[in-house]
Amino acid sequence: MAAQKDLWDAIVIGAGIQGCFTAYHLAKHRKRVLLLEQFFLPHSRGSSHGQSRIIRKAYLEDFYTQMMHECYQIWAQLEHEAGTQLYRQTGLLLLGMKENQELKTIQANLSRQRVEHQCLSSEELKQRFPNIRLTRGEVGLLDNSGGVLYAYKALRALQDAVRQLGGIVHDGEKVVEINPGLLVKVKTTSRSYQAKSLVITAGPWTNQLLRPLGIELPLQTLRINVCYWRERVPGSYGVSQAFPCFLWLGLYPHHLYGLPAGEYPGLMKVSYHHGNHADPEERDCPTARADIRDVQIVSSFVRDHLPDLKPEPAVMESCMYTNTPDEHFILDRHPKYNNIVIGAGFSGHGFKLAPVVGKILYELSMKLTPSYDLAPFQISRFPSLGKAHL
């Protein structure tokens, strides 16, 4: 057996926002934690990079809204510890037809959870947001607590916090082998480690690590085009004009979202919440030609609904989504090895929830009673994952 100093309480694979918050909670509880990242930090290969994300309590599912109450508290705590602003309250405006079922369900959930919100008629929307063009008499639902998370700053602050709390971060170390057992052995491109528990938060690379461990999760990896559109008059869709984040429901199979201009001066982020199948190993290859159907959708949306933006993207970036079939997370132990914990399927809406996700993964790795009901997040909800996979 390894000497005690070579033995970690937990190793976390993947230094995106979920892995960083897991390591943060472990280090805060004085656990010896090693955070491994295959790329050199910072990088833009996964799902956690970029300047901004939406934060909101407006959800269809009450379990996410409940988790968000604590997420806001932990974000505020991290902001205080880091001494830098990580969140800006702008409000989140949901738009859709009055009869839109999603809109009705979200409004009922916000009421039940006593989240401050406002219902806005078409007339009220036109008065408050004259540079949004309503083409079908849409109504609005404003989640007052919604806003912008400064993603890059948050990731940096977390990685710094992990180190300050005594955690170790090793970047540029790709995991090449995992040997399960009473102690989990992890081999990287540099050396080998041993830990009492292992947490896998590897985003689109999750199944590459899990296949040798006898399980493959139903994860869909997508390349997302993140688009920025130039304001015809600088500042017209900016935070200074009290322009909110928005989600537009019911126009297309997936919703569109936007954040007020800020990270690039004079440019507003507006994108489609879906993309194209992509191998994470090939996402940066020049031969990998991105299908731009989603960009065309956003372009026509901008032309029809945001008249003060030019309808051609000024900047296009890409990131990876990792989705489950029901778009809910996987937060569970490996079915065979209970000291291997898996966090996956976060993409598109996981960043804001990472403070509580990290807490849950910490609790699972330390065999503590989870703070939340994990029924919606269990691997067993996918009936195709039978015993044959193990």
N, C-alpha and C positions, 0 to 999 in steps of 0.2 A: 504494500500500500504506500501511496505517496506520502512524503512528509507533510505535516499539517500546513506548513506555509505554502505548499504547492497546490493545496486543495481549496477550491472556491466553493462558497455556499451556492452560487448560481452563476452560470454563464448565459449571457443573452446574445443571440446571433441576429444581427441587423440593427444598425444605429439610425434607423428612421425615427419618426416621432413616437411610435409605439414602443420600440425597443428602448429608446432613451428614457421614456417615462417609467418603463418597467425597472430599468437600472436605477433610476432616481429614487423610486419607492424602496427598492432593495437597499440601496446605500443609506437612505434616510433611517432605515431600521437596523443600521449597523451590520448589514450582511456583506461578506466579501464577494463583490460582484465584478465580473469581467464582461465588458461590452465589446463584441467583435464586429467589425465592419469590413467587407471585402474590398471596398474602394477607399481611396484616400479622401478624407473629409476636408472641406465640404465637396459634395458632388451632386450631379443632376440626373443620375441614372435611374432613380427609383420613383417614389410617390410623395416624398416629404419636402422636396426642394421648392424654390420659388419664393416670392415675396409675401404672398397673402393667401388666406383662406377665409371662408365665411364661418362665423360662429352664430348659433341660433338655438332656441329652445323649441321652435316650431317643428314638430315632427308628427307623422301619422301615428307612430307607436308611442304609447305612454312610457314604456320602459326607457326609451332614449331620452325623453323629456326629463324623467326622474334622474337619470344619470347626469344630464346636463346641469342640474342644480349644483351638484358637487363639482363638476368640471369648472364652472365659473369661479368657484371658491379656490380651487387649486391653481387655475391660471392666474388669479389675483395674487396668490401666495408666491408663485414663481416670479411674477412681475416685481413684487416687493423685494424678493431675495436678489434678483438680478439688477434691480435699480434701473430698469429700462421699460418703456411702454411696449407691451406685447398685444394689447387689445384696444380697439377704438370702436366705441358704440356709435353705430349709424342707423340702427333699426334694420330689420329685414322685411321687405315687402313681398308677399306672395300674391301673384296675380292669376286670375282664371275666371271662367264663367261662373255665374252665381250657382248653377246646378252642379258644378264640378264636385265630385264626391270626395276627392282628396282634400280639397279646400274645406269642405264641411267637416270632415273628420279631424283635420288639424285644428280648426277653430274650436270644436267640441273638446278636444284634448287640452288645448291651452286654457279653456274655461275651467275644466275639471281640475287642472293642475295649478290654477290661480296664477297663471303667467300673464303679466300685463300686456294687453294687445288691443288693437282697434280694428273694427270692420269699416271699410271705406266703400261707399257707393261709387259708381262711375263718375258722377258729378264731383264728388269730393276728391277723387283721384286727379281729375283734370285740373282742379283748382290747386292742389298741393304739388302735383308733379306735371306741369304743363308740357315738359319735354318727353313725356311718355305718351305715345299715340295708341289709343285703344281702338281696335278695329271691329270688335264684336260686342262692345258694351261690357267689358270685363269689370270685375269688382276686385277689391284688394283686402288683404289681411296683413296688418302690420304688427310684427313681433318686436316690441320696443327694445328688448334686450339684445337683439341681433346686432352684428357688426363684423368688423374685420380683425382677424388674427394676423400678426406680422410673423409669417411662418419661418422665414430664414432666421430672424432674430430669436424666435422661440427655440428653434433647434440648437442654435449656438448657446443660448442661455442654459438650456438643459444639459448639454454636453459639458459645459463649464461647471454646472452644479453637481453633476455626477462625480467629476474629478475632485471638486472641493469637499464633497462628502466622503471621499476615500475610495470611490469606485475607480476602476482602471478601464481606459478606453484604448483599444488597439485597432487602428484603421489600416487599410492596405493588407489585411489578412483574410484571405478567402478560406472558408471551411471546406475541407476536402473529404473528411470522414467523421462519422459519429458512431461510436460504439456504446450501445446501451448497457446498463447494468446497475448494480447498487450505486456505483459511482459512474457517471457518464464520462466517457473519454471523447474529447474533441480534438481532431487533428486539423491544423491549418497549413497554409503554404509555408509558414515559418517554424511552427513548433507544435507540441501537443500539450493539452490541459486536461485536468480532471475536476469534476464538480459533483456536488450532491444533487443538483437539479440543473436542467437545461430549459431555456425558454427560446423558442424559435419565432422570431418576428421578421421574417425575411422577404415579405412582400411577394413580388412576382417570382422569386426564386424558392418559395416555400416548398413546392412539390419536388424540386431537385434534391432538397435535403431529406424529404420524407420518404421518397420512393425506396431508398435502401433500408428504411426502417419499416417497410411492409405496408405503407398506406399512401394512397393518393387522394387528395381532397378535390372536390368538384370546383376548382378555381379557374376562372376565365381571366387571362391577362390581356389587357387592352392598351394600345397606345392612344393617348388623348391629345388632340390638338388644342392648345390653350391660346386663345386669340385676344389681341388688343386692338382697339379701334380708335382712330383719331377723332377728337372733338373738333367740330367746325369752329366753335368758339371755346378756347381753352377755359376750363373750369366749369363749364355748363353742367357736367355730370359729376362734379367733384364733391368731396366731403364738405367743403366750405359753403356749397349751395344746399347743404343738408340733404344730398341725394343718398338714398339708402342702398344697401345690397338688395338684390331681388332674385326671386325664383319665379319663372313663368310656367304655369302648369297647363297641360291639356292641348297644346298646339301641335306637338309632335310626340312620337312614342316615348321620348325621354325629355325631361325638362331642360330649359335653358336657364342659365344663371348669370348674374353680373355683379361686379363690385365697383364702387365709385372710383373715378380716376384718382390716382395717387402714386402708385409705385413707379410708373413711367409718366412724367409730366405730360398732360394733355392727352393721355391714352386711357381708355376704359377697358377693363377685362370683361368680355362677354363670351361665353363658351357653351357648347352643347355637352350635356352630362352623359356622353357615351363616345365610343371610339371604335377602333378596328383591332382585330386579333393581332397580337405581336409576340414574338419570342423576346423575352427581356435581354437575351444575349445579343440580339440583332437590332435592337431599337435605334442604335446610333450608326448603323451601317449605311453608307451612301446608296447601296443597292436597295435598301428597304424603302420603297416609295409609298409615302403615306396616302391612303385614300382620303380625298378631301370632300367627300359627300357631307360630312358634318360641318365643314367650314362653309359650304354652300348654303346649308340650312341656316347657319348663324348670319351669314351675309344677307339673306332675304329677310330674316327676322329683324336685323338692324335697320334695313331699308324701310320696313313696314312700321316698326314700333319705336325706334330711337332716331328720330329725324335729325337730331343735332350731332349725330356721328356719321363719318364717312363710311359707306358700306363695303369697303375693302379692308381686310386686316392689315394693320401697319406693322405689327410684330406677331410672329407665331412661334410658340415654344411647344415642347411636348413633355408629357409625363406618363407614367404607367399607372393603370388601375389594376387591382386584383379583386375580382368580384365573385361572390358566391351566387348560386341560382336564385336565392330569395333576397339577396342584397343585405343580409344580416351577417354580422361578424361570426368568426369561429373563435371561441375562447374556451379551451378545453384541454384536458390531458390526453396524451397519446393513449389509444384504447388498450395497448399492451404494456406500455412502460409509463408508470404513473409519476415518474420523476422527470418526464419530458412533457413540457407544456407548449401548446401551440396557440399563437395569436395570428389570425389571417383574415383575408377578405374585407379589408377596411375601406377600400378605395372609393373615392367620391364623397365620403362623408365621415371618415374616421379621424381626421386631424383634430377637430374640435373636441372629440370624445376621448382623446388619448390620455388625459390625466386620470380618468377612472378606469379605462382599459388597462393602463399600466399598473394601477392599484390591484385590479382583479388578477392579472397575470402574476404579480408578486405574491398575492394570497394563494393562488393555485400552486406556485412553485414552492412555497413554504408549508404547503398542506394546511393552510388556515381556512376557516369557514368564509366563503366568499361574501362580500358585502351586498351583493345583488343576486337576484334569481337568474341563474345562467341557463335556464331551459331554452330560451330563444337562440342560444349561441352554441349548443352542443353539437358535436359531430354526428351523433346518433340520429339527428333529424333528417339526414340524407340516407334514405333506405337503400340506395345503391351501394353504400359502403358496408357490405356484408362481411362475414367472417373470411370470405375468400381473399379479401385484401390483406389479411393479417398473417 
